[in-house]
Amino acid sequence: MNISAIKEKFLQLFGTDCALYTSPGRINLIGEHTDYNGGFVFPGAVDKAIVAAIHPNGTERIRLWAIDMEEGCEFGLEEGDKPTKGWACYVFGVVREIAKRGGKVGGFDAVFGGDVPLGAGMSSSAALESTFAYALNDLFGLGIESFELALIGQATEHNYCGVNCGIMDQFASVHGKAGYLMRLDCRSLEYEYFPFDPTKEGYRLLLINSKVKHELVGSPYNDRRKSCERVAAALGRDLLRGVTMEELDGLKDSISDEDYRRARYVVGEEQRVLDVCAALEEGNLELVGQRMYQTHWGMSKDYEVSCPELDYLVEIAEHVGVSGARIMGGGFGGCTINLVREELYGEFIDKATSLFEERYGHKPEVIPVVISDGARKL
C-alpha cells in the first residue's frame, strides 16, 4: 500500500497537513457460522489494511477522496445528508453513529485507500469503518472505548449499508494484536488473546481466493439459521451454544435429517474452537490444522455451504500435505485459509494454482497474510 501517494493526494486536494490512521482486514482461523448460535469466533487482524489521511476542516462538511476508485464525495453531517455513493455511506454511517452516542464530530477532509483484497472475505468494509471510527475518536477527543468503536462500525453496516452483520469483523479490526488471535464469545462479548505466530514455528498462513461466488436461489443463510433455531427450541434452548453431541443425538429421531446435520456441524465447531485454543497454548499447530480440515468438511457435508471449487482447493492441500485448510467465511465461494509448513509452501502454491486453473479455467489469487495490529494512528 502506497501511503506516500495517499499523503500526496491529500496535499494536492486540500493543501494542508494531515494525520494518518489505519485499520486492518481480518482472517478467522476457525469458528464459522457460530456467531448467530451464541458460540465463539477466533479472528485475527492481518497485514492488509485501509489507510486514511484526515484533517478537520472547521466546517460542517465532509470531503472524501477514495484513491483506489479515483472518486470523490462531499456531504454534510446530518441524517438527511446521506450520500448516494455506496462507499461514502460507510464513512457517513460512522459519523452518524458517533453522533447518536453523543459524540460531536465536525467537518473534515480525508483521502483513503488500501490493500484489503475485495471478495476474499477479509472485511474491507469493517477496515474502512474502523479506520474512521478510530480516527474521529482521536481527532475530536471523544473518549469512546475500543469495543464501542467496533459496535459503531457494526451499527453503520446495519443502519446505513443494509448489511445485518455480526460483530466479529469490526471487533477484529479494532482489537487486533500482532502475534495473537482473539477468541470472542458471541454471547457475552468477552474476549481473550491467544498467541499465534506461525512463522516462529516454521509455518505460514496463506489465503487462496477461488475468485468465484455462486449466485444462490432463496435464502441459504436464513435457512441454516432457522435449522439451528428449530433444534435449539426442541432442546428448550434459545441458542445451540453449550449443547452437547449426546443431547443432539438424543433428539435425532424427532427432527429432520437436515436440521440434525446443520446442528451437528455447529455443536462440533464450538468444540473445535476450544480445541484450537488449547492446541495453541501447547504450541501444537498440527492439531490446529487437523481441526481446520474437520471444519471444512463439516461445512461442506453437514452445513452444505461449500462449493466444488473450494472443496477442490482443500483436496489439493490434503494431497500436498498442508497441515490445515478450510473454507473461510460464509461460503458458496471466496477463499480457503491454509496453514502451511515452510518446506511445502512453494510446492503448494504451484500445485494449487496450476491444478485449479487446469480444472476451472482461471488462476486463483494467492494472498499471504501475517497476523498484525488493529486500528491505530500511524
QUIHU-V626005 format. One record per helix or strand of 2 or more residues. SS is the DSSP state (2 for helix, 1 for strand). FROM is the first residue (numbers start at 1). TO is the last residue. If there is no record, write none. Layout:
SS:FROM:TO  SS:FROM:TO
This chain:
2:3:14  1:19:28  2:35:37  1:40:56  1:61:66  1:71:76  2:79:81  2:86:100  1:108:114  2:124:139  2:146:160  2:168:175  1:180:185  1:191:195  2:198:201  1:203:213  2:220:234  2:245:250  2:252:254  2:257:282  2:285:302  2:308:320  1:324:328  1:333:341  2:342:360  1:365:369  1:376:377
